[in-house]
Amino acid sequence: MDIVKIGFLGIAAVLLTIQIKQSRPEFGFYIILGTSLCILTMVLSYFYNISSVLESFYGYLGEYKSYLNLLLKVIGVTYICEFCANLCKDAGYGSIAGQIELSGKLSVLMMGLPILLTLLETLKGYGG
Amino acid sequence: MSIGIIFKIAAVGILVTILGQVLKHSGREEHAFLLGLAGLVIVMSWVVPYIYELFETIQTLFSL
């Protein structure tokens, strides 16, 4: 059961960090960084199967194939933004985390705009 | 990507702490500071390749 391993890994890292935090605060942050890296690479193996299943959906999407890639891209961007923003928050630097989140939101918005345009055109087409 | 990296970082942290205390109490303040820097460099040399590999896989996986 992978989720149990991830859970215990997280708890073990937190206990280690508490121990080391008093005398060496910076090492506490390194342990947290290492742990989130380990957990993230574990979770990434799930994403390989998810994207392979999504590839099988390719056949059903007629001319909307690009939206599937866009969806994956958006997931990737949010994934990285979450990873970096939470790490910065953990280290106590909320402002940098806010900047990263803002840039993530903007890039996702920028990706989604073309779809909005096509939606409006199709609506106009129905409207006549 | 083994779980051992976390415990390696923790071990370096504990070592640096103890040696730092020893150095500090024997009057070698600047050596203790340099020791902390050495610890930083060692941990970074371990962690940075994993970070790079992680971002690489995310880019290829999500075709960013």
Backbone of each chain as ProteinMPNN parsed JSONL, in Angstrom:
{"seq_chain_A": "MDIVKIGFLGIAAVLLTIQIKQSRPEFGFYIILGTSLCILTMVLSYFYNISSVLESFYGYLGEYKSYLNLLLKVIGVTYICEFCANLCKDAGYGSIAGQIELSGKLSVLMMGLPILLTLLETLKGYGG", "coords_chain_A": {"N_chain_A": [[0.872, -1.182, 0.0], [0.883, 1.965, -1.105], [0.148, 4.418, -0.108], [0.237, 4.233, 2.626], [2.926, 4.033, 3.075], [3.785, 6.541, 2.238], [2.507, 8.174, 4.09], [3.678, 7.402, 6.556], [6.29, 8.038, 5.982], [6.164, 10.808, 5.822], [5.469, 11.452, 8.482], [7.689, 10.484, 9.859], [9.666, 12.167, 8.846], [8.812, 14.62, 9.814], [9.099, 14.259, 12.54], [11.864, 13.956, 12.687], [12.598, 16.483, 11.822], [11.644, 18.157, 13.813], [13.324, 17.428, 15.827], [15.813, 18.326, 14.917], [15.394, 20.936, 14.508], [15.791, 22.782, 16.618], [18.551, 23.273, 17.116], [19.663, 23.558, 14.585], [18.162, 25.323, 12.397], [18.205, 25.484, 9.58], [18.718, 22.956, 8.641], [16.432, 21.663, 9.231], [14.736, 22.584, 7.265], [15.995, 21.443, 5.032], [15.467, 18.73, 5.403], [12.722, 18.678, 5.158], [12.521, 19.446, 2.522], [13.781, 17.277, 1.223], [12.02, 15.236, 1.914], [9.587, 16.007, 0.711], [10.387, 15.862, -1.894], [10.85, 13.1, -2.176], [8.255, 12.095, -1.759], [6.921, 13.275, -3.836], [8.107, 12.158, -6.116], [7.287, 9.577, -5.764], [4.543, 9.844, -6.131], [4.482, 10.644, -8.714], [4.717, 8.35, -10.205], [2.128, 7.411, -10.221], [1.059, 9.214, -11.994], [2.032, 8.468, -14.416], [0.488, 6.221, -15.145], [-1.989, 7.438, -15.215], [-1.732, 9.276, -17.311], [-1.343, 7.544, -19.394], [-3.809, 6.287, -19.524], [-5.32, 8.467, -20.195], [-4.339, 8.883, -22.728], [-5.637, 6.866, -24.075], [-8.133, 7.927, -24.273], [-7.892, 9.506, -26.396], [-8.882, 8.673, -28.829], [-11.635, 9.138, -28.743], [-11.929, 11.848, -28.717], [-12.828, 14.186, -30.993], [-12.137, 16.75, -32.905], [-11.083, 17.946, -30.719], [-8.581, 17.428, -29.687], [-6.442, 18.938, -28.765], [-7.203, 19.982, -26.401], [-6.901, 18.046, -24.494], [-4.139, 17.803, -24.195], [-3.705, 20.324, -23.223], [-4.988, 20.181, -20.789], [-3.363, 18.386, -19.418], [-1.05, 19.903, -19.332], [-1.861, 22.036, -17.719], [-2.261, 20.701, -15.331], [0.354, 19.971, -14.793], [1.575, 22.478, -14.391], [0.227, 23.477, -12.149], [0.972, 21.564, -10.355], [3.759, 21.924, -9.986], [3.769, 24.519, -9.02], [2.356, 24.263, -6.636], [4.118, 22.615, -5.223], [6.465, 24.226, -4.939], [5.436, 26.529, -3.729], [4.351, 25.619, -1.307], [6.645, 24.693, -0.082], [8.067, 27.066, 0.308], [6.328, 28.308, 2.03], [6.532, 26.637, 4.196], [9.127, 27.169, 4.957], [8.715, 29.564, 6.019], [8.443, 31.819, 4.484], [6.084, 33.502, 3.416], [5.517, 35.464, 1.536], [7.004, 35.005, -0.789], [5.931, 32.584, -1.483], [3.363, 33.401, -2.097], [3.891, 34.915, -4.375], [4.747, 32.924, -6.149], [2.461, 31.376, -6.342], [0.736, 33.219, -7.499], [1.94, 33.638, -9.976], [1.614, 31.085, -11.01], [-1.186, 30.912, -11.202], [-1.648, 32.891, -13.082], [-0.329, 31.867, -15.335], [-1.836, 29.6, -15.834], [-4.277, 30.753, -16.398], [-3.564, 32.093, -18.698], [-3.156, 29.969, -20.377], [-5.697, 28.964, -20.576], [-7.186, 30.818, -21.97], [-7.455, 30.724, -24.927], [-9.303, 28.633, -25.168], [-11.553, 29.711, -24.081], [-12.104, 31.641, -25.98], [-12.742, 30.053, -28.232], [-15.02, 28.887, -27.21], [-16.72, 31.084, -27.008], [-16.966, 31.711, -29.693], [-18.278, 29.436, -30.672], [-20.678, 29.721, -29.307], [-21.588, 32.077, -30.41], [-21.95, 31.14, -32.95], [-24.128, 29.38, -32.605], [-25.999, 31.214, -31.837], [-26.574, 32.694, -34.118]], "CA_chain_A": [[0.0, 0.0, 0.0], [1.806, 3.078, -1.244], [-0.269, 5.598, 0.662], [0.697, 4.065, 4.013], [4.361, 4.338, 3.094], [3.939, 8.007, 2.138], [2.093, 8.765, 5.359], [4.694, 7.181, 7.602], [7.49, 8.8, 5.594], [5.954, 12.198, 6.212], [5.527, 11.59, 9.944], [9.083, 10.295, 10.293], [10.437, 13.37, 8.5], [8.439, 15.716, 10.718], [9.731, 14.012, 13.847], [13.294, 14.273, 12.55], [12.791, 17.927, 11.689], [11.465, 18.792, 15.129], [14.522, 17.168, 16.616], [16.997, 19.069, 14.45], [15.057, 22.352, 14.282], [16.221, 23.75, 17.638], [19.942, 23.738, 17.026], [20.045, 23.902, 13.201], [16.904, 25.503, 11.675], [18.265, 25.312, 8.124], [18.656, 21.536, 8.267], [15.023, 21.266, 9.266], [14.165, 22.845, 5.946], [16.508, 20.482, 4.053], [14.771, 17.446, 5.543], [11.382, 18.824, 4.575], [12.71, 19.466, 1.067], [14.046, 15.903, 0.79], [10.814, 14.405, 2.057], [8.567, 16.313, -0.314], [10.893, 15.323, -3.166], [10.599, 11.647, -2.224], [6.815, 11.808, -1.913], [6.465, 13.723, -5.154], [8.504, 11.199, -7.143], [6.418, 8.391, -5.621], [3.214, 10.112, -6.69], [4.599, 10.811, -10.169], [4.495, 7.071, -10.89], [0.689, 7.323, -10.513], [0.672, 10.048, -13.125], [2.334, 7.797, -15.676], [-0.669, 5.417, -15.591], [-3.123, 8.332, -15.533], [-1.594, 9.885, -18.642], [-1.54, 6.503, -20.411], [-5.265, 6.091, -19.687], [-5.84, 9.622, -20.937], [-4.019, 8.704, -24.153], [-6.635, 5.997, -24.703], [-9.313, 8.747, -24.586], [-7.607, 10.317, -27.577], [-9.684, 8.271, -29.983], [-13.021, 9.635, -28.712], [-12.002, 13.296, -28.9], [-12.755, 14.485, -32.413], [-11.114, 17.762, -33.215], [-10.71, 18.659, -29.484], [-7.436, 16.703, -29.097], [-5.464, 19.826, -28.105], [-7.64, 20.302, -25.02], [-6.362, 17.038, -23.559], [-2.755, 18.206, -23.86], [-3.779, 21.53, -22.389], [-5.371, 19.75, -19.435], [-2.153, 17.836, -18.777], [-0.129, 21.018, -19.076], [-2.341, 22.799, -16.56], [-1.979, 19.906, -14.125], [1.786, 20.068, -14.503], [1.92, 23.804, -13.847], [-0.26, 23.609, -10.769], [1.76, 20.644, -9.527], [5.043, 22.54, -9.623], [3.502, 25.718, -8.206], [2.029, 23.811, -5.279], [5.335, 22.097, -4.599], [7.381, 25.303, -4.55], [4.792, 27.493, -2.821], [4.238, 25.058, 0.05], [7.98, 24.65, 0.527], [8.403, 28.418, 0.781], [5.507, 28.605, 3.214], [7.117, 25.883, 5.315], [10.343, 27.827, 5.438], [8.327, 30.782, 6.713], [8.459, 32.973, 3.58], [4.776, 33.48, 2.766], [5.391, 36.394, 0.407], [7.509, 34.35, -2.008], [4.941, 31.567, -1.86], [2.271, 34.103, -2.773], [4.317, 35.276, -5.734], [4.772, 31.73, -7.004], [1.073, 30.966, -6.632], [0.145, 34.183, -8.426], [2.441, 33.378, -11.332], [0.978, 29.857, -11.491], [-2.568, 31.186, -11.624], [-1.652, 33.666, -14.329], [0.024, 31.046, -16.493], [-2.963, 28.717, -16.151], [-5.289, 31.587, -17.064], [-3.119, 32.386, -20.054], [-3.362, 28.768, -21.195], [-7.111, 28.673, -20.781], [-7.906, 31.85, -22.733], [-7.933, 30.312, -26.253], [-10.503, 27.799, -25.099], [-12.68, 30.622, -23.848], [-12.449, 32.279, -27.259], [-13.475, 29.11, -29.091], [-16.372, 28.723, -26.645], [-17.561, 32.23, -27.391], [-17.314, 31.624, -31.122], [-19.331, 28.434, -30.91], [-21.956, 30.269, -28.836], [-22.066, 33.042, -31.41], [-22.436, 30.374, -34.088], [-25.496, 28.896, -32.331], [-26.932, 32.336, -31.713], [-27.042, 33.076, -35.436]], "C_chain_A": [[0.907, 1.229, 0.0], [1.445, 4.222, -0.304], [0.197, 5.479, 2.102], [2.166, 4.439, 4.095], [4.551, 5.852, 3.085], [3.594, 8.653, 3.463], [3.164, 8.627, 6.412], [5.964, 7.94, 7.279], [7.347, 10.247, 6.055], [6.092, 12.375, 7.707], [6.963, 11.448, 10.414], [9.893, 11.557, 10.013], [10.097, 14.503, 9.46], [9.103, 15.507, 12.063], [11.21, 14.362, 13.782], [13.495, 15.777, 12.55], [12.647, 18.611, 13.036], [12.73, 18.637, 15.936], [15.645, 18.121, 16.213], [16.71, 20.569, 14.424], [15.683, 23.252, 15.346], [17.627, 24.247, 17.351], [20.254, 24.195, 15.614], [18.758, 24.135, 12.389], [17.023, 25.202, 10.188], [18.18, 23.835, 7.756], [17.223, 21.028, 8.345], [14.408, 21.44, 7.886], [14.685, 21.841, 4.925], [15.763, 19.157, 4.151], [13.389, 17.541, 4.918], [11.486, 18.794, 3.058], [12.912, 18.046, 0.553], [12.792, 15.059, 0.854], [9.805, 14.71, 0.963], [9.051, 15.847, -1.676], [10.576, 13.844, -3.272], [9.124, 11.388, -2.505], [6.373, 12.173, -3.315], [6.879, 12.709, -6.224], [7.675, 9.917, -7.006], [5.095, 8.643, -6.331], [3.309, 10.196, -8.208], [4.387, 9.476, -10.876], [3.011, 6.88, -11.139], [0.39, 8.056, -11.806], [0.989, 9.37, -14.448], [1.134, 6.971, -16.12], [-1.805, 6.349, -15.983], [-2.955, 8.859, -16.953], [-1.758, 8.806, -19.705], [-3.028, 6.251, -20.611], [-5.824, 7.259, -20.491], [-5.532, 9.479, -22.422], [-5.098, 7.846, -24.815], [-7.901, 6.792, -24.992], [-9.143, 9.472, -25.911], [-8.562, 9.977, -28.709], [-11.04, 8.95, -29.96], [-13.068, 11.124, -28.995], [-11.875, 13.579, -30.395], [-11.689, 15.522, -32.655], [-10.654, 18.457, -31.945], [-9.494, 18.001, -28.855], [-6.554, 17.659, -28.305], [-5.886, 20.112, -26.671], [-7.071, 19.299, -24.038], [-4.925, 17.404, -23.179], [-2.789, 19.406, -22.932], [-4.1, 21.147, -20.959], [-4.145, 19.223, -18.703], [-1.193, 18.957, -18.431], [-0.556, 21.782, -17.834], [-2.045, 22.035, -15.286], [-0.513, 20.035, -13.763], [2.132, 21.39, -13.848], [1.461, 23.903, -12.406], [0.555, 22.73, -9.839], [3.047, 21.322, -9.05], [4.803, 23.737, -8.722], [3.174, 25.311, -6.78], [3.288, 23.395, -4.54], [6.206, 23.236, -4.088], [6.718, 26.222, -3.531], [4.717, 26.912, -1.413], [5.594, 24.986, 0.713], [8.345, 26.018, 1.08], [7.586, 28.749, 2.01], [6.104, 27.902, 4.42], [8.342, 26.593, 5.866], [9.999, 29.151, 6.102], [8.275, 31.989, 5.816], [7.159, 32.984, 2.791], [4.733, 34.357, 1.542], [5.863, 35.724, -0.876], [6.514, 33.299, -2.47], [3.781, 32.227, -2.597], [2.647, 34.464, -4.188], [4.255, 34.061, -6.651], [3.357, 31.324, -7.372], [0.453, 31.907, -7.656], [0.621, 33.89, -9.839], [1.82, 32.104, -11.886], [-0.417, 30.127, -11.989], [-2.574, 31.902, -12.956], [-1.322, 32.767, -15.511], [-1.122, 30.114, -16.851], [-4.043, 29.51, -16.876], [-4.887, 31.822, -18.507], [-3.344, 31.171, -20.958], [-4.817, 28.603, -21.538], [-7.804, 29.663, -21.696], [-8.339, 31.38, -24.121], [-9.199, 29.485, -26.203], [-11.724, 28.684, -24.912], [-13.107, 31.255, -25.165], [-13.236, 31.311, -28.136], [-14.888, 28.911, -28.546], [-17.265, 29.86, -27.102], [-17.944, 32.135, -28.858], [-18.415, 30.606, -31.351], [-20.677, 28.988, -30.441], [-22.504, 31.234, -29.874], [-22.65, 32.264, -32.591], [-23.858, 29.896, -33.821], [-26.464, 30.066, -32.377], [-27.439, 32.803, -33.053], [-26.94, 34.574, -35.666]], "O_chain_A": [[1.607, 1.499, 0.976], [2.32, 4.905, 0.229], [0.517, 6.482, 2.74], [2.604, 5.077, 5.052], [5.374, 6.386, 3.829], [4.285, 9.563, 3.919], [3.524, 9.595, 7.082], [6.646, 8.431, 8.179], [8.279, 10.834, 6.605], [6.739, 13.314, 8.171], [7.411, 12.206, 11.274], [10.708, 11.972, 10.837], [10.977, 15.258, 9.873], [9.613, 16.452, 12.664], [11.751, 14.983, 14.697], [14.419, 16.296, 13.176], [13.408, 19.517, 13.374], [13.166, 19.554, 16.631], [16.344, 18.66, 17.071], [17.629, 21.382, 14.333], [16.074, 24.376, 15.032], [17.888, 25.45, 17.338], [21.034, 25.131, 15.439], [18.297, 23.198, 11.737], [16.068, 24.719, 9.579], [17.646, 23.482, 6.705], [16.837, 20.098, 7.636], [13.669, 20.585, 7.399], [13.937, 21.416, 4.044], [15.457, 18.53, 3.137], [12.934, 16.62, 4.24], [10.649, 18.194, 2.383], [12.294, 17.648, -0.435], [12.527, 14.26, -0.044], [9.235, 13.801, 0.359], [8.244, 15.476, -2.528], [10.099, 13.372, -4.305], [8.775, 10.579, -3.364], [5.555, 11.479, -3.919], [6.105, 12.425, -7.138], [7.392, 9.249, -8.0], [4.585, 7.777, -7.041], [2.357, 9.868, -8.915], [3.93, 9.451, -12.018], [2.631, 6.267, -12.137], [-0.418, 7.604, -12.617], [0.344, 9.626, -15.465], [0.771, 6.985, -17.296], [-2.509, 6.097, -16.961], [-3.917, 8.891, -17.72], [-2.249, 9.089, -20.798], [-3.471, 6.027, -21.737], [-6.685, 7.08, -21.353], [-6.324, 9.883, -23.274], [-5.44, 8.066, -25.976], [-8.682, 6.397, -25.858], [-10.104, 9.986, -26.482], [-9.0, 10.853, -29.455], [-11.565, 9.309, -31.013], [-14.088, 11.638, -29.452], [-10.861, 13.219, -30.993], [-10.494, 15.229, -32.618], [-9.922, 19.444, -32.021], [-9.361, 18.0, -27.631], [-5.974, 17.268, -27.291], [-5.056, 20.441, -25.824], [-6.787, 19.639, -22.889], [-4.538, 17.33, -22.013], [-2.011, 19.499, -21.983], [-3.55, 21.721, -20.02], [-3.905, 19.552, -17.541], [-0.592, 18.959, -17.357], [0.275, 22.136, -16.997], [-1.633, 22.617, -14.282], [-0.161, 20.188, -12.594], [2.884, 21.433, -12.874], [2.207, 24.358, -11.54], [0.805, 23.087, -8.688], [3.375, 21.294, -7.864], [5.545, 23.953, -7.764], [3.647, 25.928, -5.826], [3.501, 23.768, -3.386], [6.64, 23.219, -2.936], [7.361, 26.65, -2.573], [4.983, 27.612, -0.436], [5.708, 25.188, 1.922], [8.87, 26.125, 2.189], [8.082, 29.395, 2.933], [6.183, 28.463, 5.513], [8.571, 26.62, 7.075], [10.869, 29.799, 6.683], [8.082, 33.1, 6.31], [7.117, 32.538, 1.644], [4.005, 34.059, 0.596], [5.223, 35.846, -1.921], [6.274, 33.13, -3.665], [3.275, 31.697, -3.586], [1.834, 34.341, -5.104], [3.775, 34.147, -7.782], [3.064, 30.979, -8.517], [-0.259, 31.475, -8.562], [-0.168, 33.887, -10.784], [1.525, 32.025, -13.078], [-0.811, 29.649, -13.053], [-3.368, 31.595, -13.845], [-1.945, 32.874, -16.568], [-1.366, 29.856, -18.03], [-4.649, 29.027, -17.832], [-5.712, 31.767, -19.42], [-3.675, 31.308, -22.136], [-5.161, 28.165, -22.635], [-8.908, 29.387, -22.165], [-9.491, 31.605, -24.489], [-10.066, 29.604, -27.069], [-12.782, 28.447, -25.495], [-14.298, 31.395, -25.445], [-14.259, 31.677, -28.714], [-15.842, 28.782, -29.313], [-18.402, 29.651, -27.525], [-19.077, 32.43, -29.237], [-19.358, 30.847, -32.105], [-21.7, 28.762, -31.087], [-23.694, 31.231, -30.186], [-23.675, 32.639, -33.16], [-24.713, 29.988, -34.702], [-27.584, 29.951, -32.875], [-28.578, 33.257, -33.163], [-27.299, 35.06, -36.738]]}, "seq_chain_B": "MSIGIIFKIAAVGILVTILGQVLKHSGREEHAFLLGLAGLVIVMSWVVPYIYELFETIQTLFSL", "coords_chain_B": {"N_chain_B": [[15.909, 7.285, -6.437], [15.741, 7.026, -3.359], [14.395, 6.414, -0.079], [16.315, 6.815, 1.628], [17.581, 9.204, 1.426], [16.508, 11.132, 3.033], [17.206, 10.366, 5.573], [19.903, 10.481, 5.348], [20.298, 13.247, 5.097], [19.36, 14.017, 7.568], [21.248, 12.804, 9.186], [23.564, 14.214, 8.459], [22.79, 16.666, 9.398], [22.617, 16.267, 12.195], [25.251, 15.577, 12.748], [26.604, 17.942, 12.014], [25.535, 19.663, 13.856], [26.437, 18.639, 16.339], [29.262, 18.698, 16.045], [29.525, 21.373, 15.61], [28.746, 22.438, 18.083], [30.81, 21.42, 19.663], [33.025, 22.705, 18.526], [32.284, 25.321, 19.017], [32.301, 25.518, 21.774], [34.934, 25.164, 22.235], [35.974, 27.484, 21.552], [36.305, 28.016, 18.849], [34.78, 29.763, 16.934], [34.436, 30.64, 14.25], [35.16, 28.411, 12.836], [33.093, 26.686, 13.405], [31.062, 27.953, 12.042], [32.005, 27.638, 9.421], [31.821, 24.918, 9.236], [29.06, 24.568, 9.272], [28.487, 25.671, 6.81], [29.788, 23.791, 5.192], [28.213, 21.584, 5.662], [25.875, 22.495, 4.509], [26.639, 22.597, 1.781], [27.133, 19.921, 1.236], [24.604, 18.733, 1.586], [23.168, 20.092, -0.318], [24.456, 19.166, -2.614], [23.49, 16.642, -2.705], [20.71, 16.968, -2.907], [20.046, 18.657, -5.012], [20.434, 17.339, -7.616], [18.255, 15.573, -7.498], [16.103, 17.343, -7.466], [16.356, 18.512, -9.974], [15.976, 16.27, -11.586], [13.376, 15.702, -10.924], [11.921, 17.958, -11.875], [12.511, 17.63, -14.516], [11.217, 15.202, -15.189], [8.605, 16.016, -14.718], [8.285, 17.896, -16.69], [8.597, 16.376, -19.042], [6.559, 14.541, -18.686], [4.165, 16.025, -18.596], [4.387, 17.3, -20.932], [5.255, 19.995, -20.986]], "CA_chain_B": [[15.169, 8.093, -5.434], [15.419, 6.17, -2.22], [13.969, 7.172, 1.096], [17.48, 7.013, 2.47], [18.154, 10.559, 1.342], [16.036, 11.941, 4.164], [17.965, 10.043, 6.778], [21.265, 10.996, 5.145], [20.285, 14.685, 5.427], [19.232, 14.148, 9.026], [22.535, 12.441, 9.808], [24.493, 15.346, 8.293], [22.353, 17.735, 10.293], [23.002, 15.977, 13.586], [26.724, 15.66, 12.84], [27.031, 19.349, 11.986], [25.151, 20.284, 15.121], [27.323, 18.224, 17.439], [30.623, 19.226, 15.83], [29.46, 22.816, 15.795], [28.766, 22.731, 19.521], [32.172, 21.164, 20.174], [33.914, 23.787, 18.065], [31.905, 26.6, 19.631], [32.719, 25.578, 23.176], [36.405, 25.243, 22.341], [36.431, 28.811, 21.172], [36.527, 28.165, 17.383], [33.453, 30.173, 16.436], [34.361, 30.726, 12.781], [35.206, 27.042, 12.286], [31.739, 26.128, 13.491], [30.295, 28.528, 10.932], [32.428, 26.987, 8.169], [31.273, 23.551, 9.27], [27.665, 24.66, 8.833], [28.493, 25.856, 5.347], [30.14, 22.518, 4.539], [27.005, 20.744, 5.711], [24.943, 23.003, 3.486], [27.09, 22.221, 0.442], [26.971, 18.466, 1.059], [23.184, 18.391, 1.418], [22.729, 20.605, -1.611], [24.946, 18.319, -3.709], [22.615, 15.463, -2.793], [19.292, 17.233, -3.172], [19.804, 19.382, -6.276], [20.143, 16.463, -8.755], [16.89, 15.029, -7.444], [15.153, 18.392, -7.87], [16.447, 18.647, -11.428], [15.351, 15.101, -12.202], [11.929, 15.814, -10.708], [11.341, 18.927, -12.816], [12.649, 17.061, -15.856], [10.136, 14.237, -15.431], [7.307, 16.705, -14.816], [8.181, 18.533, -18.005], [8.346, 15.398, -20.11], [5.282, 13.853, -18.462], [3.033, 16.876, -18.933], [4.724, 17.983, -22.196], [5.211, 21.462, -20.779]], "C_chain_B": [[14.782, 7.152, -4.278], [15.033, 7.067, -1.052], [15.182, 7.506, 1.928], [17.978, 8.448, 2.466], [17.739, 11.383, 2.538], [16.91, 11.672, 5.37], [19.412, 10.46, 6.611], [21.313, 12.471, 5.536], [20.214, 14.862, 6.935], [20.564, 13.842, 9.695], [23.518, 13.603, 9.679], [24.109, 16.457, 9.247], [22.821, 17.501, 11.71], [24.501, 16.121, 13.738], [27.166, 17.108, 12.919], [26.691, 20.011, 13.307], [26.155, 19.957, 16.211], [28.702, 18.838, 17.255], [30.618, 20.735, 16.029], [29.509, 23.183, 17.257], [30.178, 22.542, 20.074], [33.084, 22.322, 19.795], [33.587, 25.073, 18.799], [32.431, 26.682, 21.046], [34.224, 25.603, 23.294], [36.896, 26.55, 21.738], [36.587, 29.014, 19.691], [35.197, 28.555, 16.734], [33.394, 30.116, 14.911], [34.442, 29.336, 12.162], [33.821, 26.425, 12.324], [30.891, 26.657, 12.338], [30.673, 27.85, 9.62], [31.879, 25.575, 8.097], [29.821, 23.566, 8.805], [27.588, 24.824, 7.336], [28.811, 24.547, 4.64], [28.928, 21.6, 4.531], [26.021, 21.156, 4.643], [25.347, 22.498, 2.107], [26.854, 20.734, 0.202], [25.512, 18.148, 0.772], [22.696, 18.872, 0.064], [23.216, 19.703, -2.742], [24.112, 17.057, -3.809], [21.263, 15.827, -3.379], [19.108, 17.811, -4.573], [19.612, 18.433, -7.468], [18.733, 15.893, -8.712], [15.882, 16.074, -7.886], [15.151, 18.518, -9.383], [15.727, 17.483, -12.107], [13.831, 15.19, -12.088], [11.33, 16.764, -11.734], [11.449, 18.404, -14.242], [11.498, 16.098, -16.146], [8.8, 14.956, -15.567], [7.185, 17.329, -16.196], [7.888, 17.504, -19.078], [6.962, 14.775, -19.929], [4.131, 14.72, -18.942], [3.293, 17.653, -20.212], [4.615, 19.486, -22.032], [6.115, 22.182, -21.767]], "O_chain_B": [[13.691, 6.585, -4.228], [15.294, 8.269, -1.031], [15.126, 8.355, 2.817], [18.698, 8.87, 3.371], [18.498, 12.227, 3.015], [17.308, 12.585, 6.094], [20.09, 10.761, 7.593], [22.24, 12.908, 6.218], [20.889, 15.713, 7.515], [20.967, 14.519, 10.641], [24.217, 13.949, 10.632], [24.969, 17.113, 9.835], [23.352, 18.403, 12.359], [24.985, 16.7, 14.71], [27.985, 17.477, 13.762], [27.46, 20.823, 13.821], [26.658, 20.837, 16.909], [29.253, 19.428, 18.184], [31.577, 21.308, 16.548], [30.212, 24.115, 17.65], [30.681, 23.366, 20.837], [33.819, 22.85, 20.629], [34.484, 25.832, 19.164], [32.93, 27.716, 21.489], [34.758, 26.012, 24.326], [38.082, 26.706, 21.448], [36.974, 30.107, 19.279], [34.571, 27.738, 16.058], [32.427, 29.609, 14.341], [33.872, 29.093, 11.098], [33.417, 25.726, 11.394], [30.109, 25.922, 11.736], [29.81, 27.522, 8.806], [31.515, 25.094, 7.024], [29.395, 22.698, 8.044], [26.753, 24.214, 6.667], [28.198, 24.215, 3.625], [28.645, 20.928, 3.539], [25.415, 20.326, 3.965], [24.503, 22.026, 1.345], [26.433, 20.328, -0.881], [25.202, 17.397, -0.153], [21.931, 18.193, -0.62], [22.497, 19.488, -3.717], [24.029, 16.455, -4.88], [20.725, 15.114, -4.226], [18.129, 17.496, -5.249], [18.716, 18.674, -8.278], [18.085, 15.743, -9.748], [14.922, 15.76, -8.59], [14.094, 18.619, -10.007], [14.976, 17.669, -13.065], [13.097, 14.816, -13.003], [10.346, 16.428, -12.392], [10.595, 18.689, -15.082], [10.878, 16.162, -17.208], [7.965, 14.591, -16.394], [6.115, 17.298, -16.806], [7.03, 17.724, -19.933], [6.268, 14.511, -20.911], [3.221, 14.233, -19.613], [2.532, 18.557, -20.556], [3.971, 20.168, -22.829], [6.203, 23.41, -21.741]]}, "name": "protein", "num_of_chains": 2, "seq": "MDIVKIGFLGIAAVLLTIQIKQSRPEFGFYIILGTSLCILTMVLSYFYNISSVLESFYGYLGEYKSYLNLLLKVIGVTYICEFCANLCKDAGYGSIAGQIELSGKLSVLMMGLPILLTLLETLKGYGGMSIGIIFKIAAVGILVTILGQVLKHSGREEHAFLLGLAGLVIVMSWVVPYIYELFETIQTLFSL"}
